[in-house]
Structure formats: structure tokens, C-alpha cells
Amino acid sequence: MLLSIYEVKPGMKLEQAVSMPDSDKILLNAGATLTANNIDKIRNLGILDIHIADMYSVFVSPDDKISQALEDDFLHILATLCPEHPSANMNDDIVKVAKNLKTLIKKISKLSEILPFLFEMKITSNLYLYHHSLYTAVLSGLVAGCMKLTTEEIVYTIAGALLHNVGLCEMPMLIGSENLSGQQLELYKEHPTYGYYFAIQKNIPRGIADCIHAHHEKWNGSGYPRGISGEEIPITARIVGMCSSYSAKITYKNTPRYMAVEELYGTSGIYYDPDVVNTFIENIPVYPLGEVVRLSTQEVGIVSNIRKNKGPRPLVKVYYNRVNRPITEDKIIDLGTERTIFIEEIL
């Protein structure tokens, strides 16, 4: 079936080979499954029509599917945390960091070594493994960028965050369990080691494997699996470990964000590297600008300023009173001043 190049979609199969316009050199053989890059190249060569086996069928591999999902999902979370408008961010530097991450995720989403692992995590547990790891990866990339790590270290941090829980695919019965027995807990503590060896066996760079291996180690040496401490823990793993803990609390444990941040403050220098905690608090908005929130007073408003105060203490413009009735007065609550009021819920 002859089809315009503008109607062709990734995943369609060629019925006939595609040749270079000025020679008989074969560009793509018959039976090849088209990708977005293939289609762009054919179009750029001025080839306007190609023969497709069946325009109503697409043949997309799991790797292609997860590659596109990874890029799209990562960019969506990044845009929520760090919108392009400077005033919607904690400072101007993080705007540059976020812009760099947009470029890096396009490269990371094409790393063939990590894609099968990500697909396995998604089908094993979409919430507890894939989405939690994705949110952790965005947070970790932002912290790594704000700490001015090298490009290679930032890539290792993001990839390590994406795969930090891949070892749990070998023990799916433990995923999401709150109360583990002694034997179950000992098995759970082996998942960083499982993930490390999975990565090594697939020739994933050692820096990523080391991040996976050490993401549950603690600053004071009380972590696992090896009980290393302080700067013995790779900086990538120190970042991922803290961001994973925060992500888990707000992703599926429904911990109020101010409480999750208070826990980071309280365990800084004990479980987590103080520099990592401070970088997180000073650069990443806990409540993004424009979020609709319910306060502990039961009033409802919109986050209107995140630059004035650090951490979970933005300014909130109140629009509804505690019984959900619109208010007529202009009321702004500065949570940096009103220390007994908290954001209780994001609506």
C-alpha cells in the first residue's frame, strides 16, 4: 500500500524496500519496522511516498514503547516541578538545570541497556516501581545539577534513580508491603545487591551500578547492604537515596509534604548527606507555584509565591473559607510567618 510519508507512523512495517533517491543503495529493507528517526530521515531525503504493509497495524517493541513513555513522563514531571517561567522556580539557577535535564533525558531514554529493565519494572508494579523511580529520577537529576556535578555524574544519577529498585522485580511479593517479617525483611535488604549484579551483567556503566548498590546506605553507616558511611557512599547514591525516600512518602504513602520535608531536616547528617538535603530544600519547590491546596485551617487557596520562603512554607492566597465558601476579602497567608499553619492537602 502506497502511503504519504506524512501519514506514516512509527511501528508500521515496510512492504517494499526504500532506496536512496539518487542511487540504488538500499536505505531500509522490506519488512523493516519504521521508527520516528527513520521517518524523519526519509522525509528529509525528499522521499514523499513509501509502500507500507498495512497502514492499520503498528509493530512497536517494548523497548520503543518504554523509551517514549520515559521521555514523555520525565518531561511532564519536570515541567510540574520546574516550569519554564522563572518566577515559578525557587531561583534562576534551577531554570538552567531543568533546561539541561530536558536534553539529557532525550539521550537517557535511548540507552538500550536500561530500557528492558524499565519495561520490566513497569509491568511488575507501575506505581511502586516505575512511577516512584521516575519521580525519584527527576528529583535526583535536579539535585545533581544544582550541586554542579559533571554531565556524566548527572546521567549516572538519573539512570541510577530509574533503576534503583530493579532488584525488587525478583521479589514482587514484597513490593508495597508495609509489615515485613524478619525473613522477608532480610530478603528485601538484598534488592540493591540484586540490582547491582543485574546492571553489571548487562554491561551498564559501573557508575550506574554503584548508585543502585548503595542507594540504601546511610550517612551514619546504619544502612544496607554493606553498612558504608559518609563519603564512602557515592554522591550519586547519596542523592538517589534521599530523593527516593522523599518520593516514596509523597508518591504512595500519602505523607503530607511538609512532614516529608521535616523528616529530611530531622535526619540530615544522620541518614542523609547534609549538603544533599540543603540543596534539595533550597532549590526544589515542595509545593509548585499555582497548586490548589487545603490548609490545616481547612481554608482553600492557591500557592502564590515560592521564592520568599524555603521549603514547605510558600505564600498562599486564600479563596475559600473552612466550610468551602468563597471569601470576599483579599487574604494571603505567609506560611513562613504563620508557623502553626501547614498545607494539609494538594487538591
C-alpha atoms as one frame of an Amber mdcrd trajectory, in Angstrom:
protein
   0.000   0.000   0.000   1.497   3.339  -1.101   1.260   5.895   1.675   2.330
   9.531   2.000   5.339   9.953   4.280   3.215  12.403   6.299   0.698   9.641
   7.090   3.308   7.104   8.145   3.572   6.331  11.879   6.340   4.720  13.940
   5.754   0.980  14.217   4.460   0.472  10.662   6.251  -2.103   8.502   7.652
  -1.570   5.026   6.102  -3.603   2.216   8.901  -2.636  -0.190  12.485  -1.531
   0.408  13.277   2.194   0.458  16.217   3.253  -1.727  18.297   6.424  -1.737
  16.827   8.972  -4.211  19.958   9.256  -6.392  21.189   5.662  -6.313  20.119
   2.052  -5.921  21.561   1.897  -2.407  19.023   0.382  -0.015  18.182   2.655
   2.886  15.701   0.280   4.592  14.845  -3.293   3.662  11.334  -4.632   3.091
   9.829  -5.815   6.359  11.665  -3.198   8.446   9.690  -1.611  11.265   9.768
   2.169  10.996  10.892   4.407  13.831  10.456   8.149  14.266  14.111   8.629
  13.247  13.606   6.512  10.096  10.586   8.561   9.088  12.408  11.885   9.631
  15.371  10.694   7.558  13.158   9.520   4.690  11.267  12.833   4.725  14.495
  14.865   4.801  15.735  12.981   1.748  12.687  14.210  -0.170  11.007  10.809
  -0.420   7.294  11.581  -0.279   5.674   8.146  -0.634   6.605   4.681   0.612
   4.995   1.248   0.465   3.550   0.128   3.812   2.495  -3.459   4.514  -0.654
  -2.496   6.446  -1.463   1.071   7.421  -3.794  -0.106  10.187  -1.164  -2.120
  12.058   1.812  -0.912  14.048   4.580  -3.081  15.440   6.168  -1.273  18.357
   8.652  -3.152  20.530   8.510  -2.910  24.343  11.818  -1.022  24.263  10.441
   1.579  21.829   7.291   1.944  23.908   9.093   2.439  27.221  11.631   4.780
  25.598   8.908   7.189  24.512   6.996   6.816  27.787  10.151   7.567  29.769
  10.854  10.773  27.876   7.231  11.961  27.982   6.683  11.114  31.660  10.011
  12.596  32.766   9.351  15.875  30.935   5.832  16.069  32.383   7.089  15.740
  35.969   9.954  18.150  35.280   7.537  20.750  33.889   5.385  20.415  37.024
   8.324  20.859  39.399  10.234  23.443  37.358   8.039  25.347  34.886   9.804
  27.399  32.242   8.654  30.682  33.805  11.442  31.893  36.155   9.064  33.154
  38.846   7.651  29.636  39.189  11.017  28.381  40.443  12.950  28.791  43.672
  15.802  30.604  41.903  17.183  31.334  38.451  19.877  28.640  38.553  17.433
  25.752  38.683  15.804  27.001  35.467  19.129  26.337  33.717  19.450  22.957
  35.422  15.962  21.930  34.269  16.750  23.005  30.697  19.847  20.786  30.734
  17.803  17.825  32.018  15.459  18.153  29.035  18.422  17.494  26.771  19.857
  14.676  28.881  16.604  12.700  29.160  16.380  12.504  25.373  19.738  10.701
  25.422  19.000   8.592  28.504  15.673   7.417  27.042  17.619   5.909  24.135
  20.034   3.868  26.291  19.225   0.358  25.100  20.836  -1.241  28.186  18.320
   0.242  30.636  15.082   0.029  28.605  14.295  -3.686  29.184  14.747  -3.166
  32.932  12.376  -0.184  32.906   9.735  -2.125  30.992  10.006  -4.992  33.463
   9.607  -2.557  36.367   6.532  -1.003  34.746   4.744  -4.315  34.218   5.804
  -5.630  37.651   4.477  -2.595  39.549   3.528   0.535  37.657   3.125   2.640
  40.835   5.659   1.265  43.308   8.475   0.678  40.816   8.080   2.658  37.592
   6.355   5.879  38.680   8.162   6.074  42.008  11.513   5.589  40.258  10.615
   8.157  37.601   9.729  10.825  40.182  12.916   9.954  42.070  14.904  10.345
  38.840  13.561  13.853  38.170  14.250  14.986  41.739  17.703  13.379  41.696
  18.610  14.992  38.375  17.629  18.410  39.696  19.640  17.974  42.899  22.666
  16.650  40.974  22.504  19.602  38.583  22.183  22.127  41.425  25.205  20.522
  43.126  27.097  21.125  39.866  28.035  17.514  39.266  29.602  16.674  35.904
  27.368  15.702  32.997  28.461  12.079  33.364  27.626  12.099  37.077  24.201
  13.626  36.387  23.476  10.916  33.798  24.606   8.224  36.248  22.412   9.788
  38.955  19.294   9.850  36.761  19.855   6.350  35.353  20.694   5.043  38.827
  17.462   6.548  40.150  15.451   4.972  37.336  16.877   1.530  38.134  17.488
   1.826  41.881  14.699  -0.628  42.746  15.085  -3.001  39.792  16.219  -5.755
  42.175  12.665  -5.838  43.564  11.498  -7.392  40.285  12.970 -10.619  41.701
  10.808 -10.370  44.819   7.443  -8.932  43.639   5.614 -10.405  46.649   7.399
  -7.831  48.857   6.561  -4.751  46.776   4.281  -2.379  48.653   4.261  -4.475
  51.815   4.290  -2.385  54.980   4.924  -5.043  57.629   7.657  -7.460  56.592
   8.570 -10.477  58.691  12.185 -10.957  59.746  12.949 -13.273  56.820  11.106
 -11.050  54.346  12.992  -8.000  55.598  16.341  -9.736  55.160  15.374 -10.654
  51.583  14.192  -7.081  50.918  17.561  -5.744  52.050  19.200  -7.738  49.256
  17.423  -5.879  46.442  20.244  -3.295  45.987  22.707  -6.174  45.516  20.388
  -7.940  43.071  20.043  -4.718  41.093  23.804  -4.155  41.120  24.535  -7.557
  39.593  21.719  -7.220  37.055  23.351  -3.989  35.884  26.866  -5.461  35.759
  25.649  -8.484  33.762  24.120  -6.191  31.129  27.282  -4.058  30.849  25.593
  -0.995  32.310  28.307   1.533  33.324  29.825   0.855  36.734  28.865   4.322
  37.966  25.173   3.471  37.500  25.595   0.015  39.069  27.350   1.547  42.105
  24.492   4.016  42.541  21.966   1.152  42.531  24.069  -0.818  45.018  24.430
   1.997  47.565  21.065   3.811  47.455  20.010   2.389  50.868  23.291   3.203
  52.626  23.033   5.902  55.320  25.318   8.809  56.188  25.913   7.369  59.699
  26.611   3.828  58.452  23.292   2.321  59.569  22.133   1.438  56.065  22.477
  -1.670  53.896  23.676  -3.854  52.234  27.288  -3.025  53.214  26.944  -0.516
  56.046  29.260   2.070  54.453  29.018   5.679  55.610  29.686   9.328  54.767
  31.676   9.984  51.640  32.303   6.273  51.162  28.812   6.327  49.637  28.955
   7.541  46.015  27.493  11.031  45.679  25.040   9.671  43.087  23.688   7.169
  45.633  23.525   9.787  48.398  21.291  11.892  46.156  19.129   8.999  44.938
  18.715   7.572  48.444  17.376  10.824  49.857  15.173  11.598  46.829  13.813
   8.036  46.814  12.810   8.326  50.471  11.023  11.623  49.828   9.381  10.320
  46.649   8.105   7.168  48.375   6.491   9.219  51.130   4.562  11.501  48.782
   4.018   9.065  45.878   2.297   6.178  47.625   2.476   6.656  51.393   0.360
   9.846  51.246   2.603  11.633  53.734   1.872  15.396  53.743   4.763  17.104
  52.000   5.604  19.382  54.898   6.026  16.291  57.082   8.216  14.588  54.471
  10.437  17.678  54.347  10.549  17.934  58.144  11.793  14.327  58.199  14.579
  15.280  55.795  15.545  18.162  58.087  15.460  15.896  61.125  17.611  13.150
  59.583  20.118  15.431  57.835  23.594  14.448  58.998  22.226  11.158  60.354
  20.721   9.292  57.402  21.415  11.791  54.649  24.302  13.939  53.467  23.576
  17.479  54.798  24.753  19.038  51.522  22.255  16.934  49.569  19.404  17.812
  51.941  20.238  21.529  51.853  20.467  21.536  48.066  17.056  19.891  47.839
  15.418  22.303  50.284  16.960  25.422  48.737  16.195  24.634  45.098  13.179
  22.367  44.617   9.711  23.735  45.371   7.841  21.381  47.662   4.565  22.965
  46.537   4.821  24.247  42.941   3.530  27.701  42.102  -0.165  27.661  41.230
  -1.050  24.478  43.163  -4.522  24.432  44.723  -4.092  23.458  48.378  -6.076
  22.943  51.558  -4.504  24.390  54.697  -4.599  22.910  58.187  -7.163  25.667
  58.939  -9.331  23.926  56.269  -9.199  27.060  54.102  -8.515  26.516  50.390
  -6.169  28.655  48.331  -3.518  28.746  45.640   0.255  28.809  46.126   1.144
  32.333  45.000   4.837  32.778  45.854   7.558  30.170  46.390  10.622  32.420
  46.364  10.036  34.276  49.619  10.482  31.254  51.900  12.392  27.986  51.559
  10.959  24.515  51.893   7.269  23.834  52.556   6.469  27.416  53.534   5.154
  29.347  50.488   2.667  32.195  50.404  -0.921  31.049  49.831  -3.725  33.294
  48.588  -6.947  32.085  50.203 -10.120  31.907  48.117 -12.419  29.669  50.193
 -13.101  29.545  53.925 -13.131  26.438  56.133 -16.662  25.492  55.031 -15.798
  25.838  51.329 -17.499  29.203  50.805 -15.823  31.909  48.693 -14.314  34.759
  50.685 -14.634  38.378  49.615 -11.583  39.857  51.343  -8.051  39.760  49.931
  -6.319  37.226  52.183  -2.746  35.991  51.803  -1.211  33.657  54.387   2.572
  33.624  54.691   3.382  30.141  55.965   6.883  31.356  56.792   5.342  33.615
  59.419   2.296  31.574  60.414   4.314  28.654  61.783   1.316  26.756  63.166
  -0.412  26.537  59.778   0.534  23.883  57.233  -0.519  22.736  53.793  -2.558
  19.640  54.535  -3.560  18.531  51.056  -2.985  19.221  47.356  -6.321  19.365
  45.551
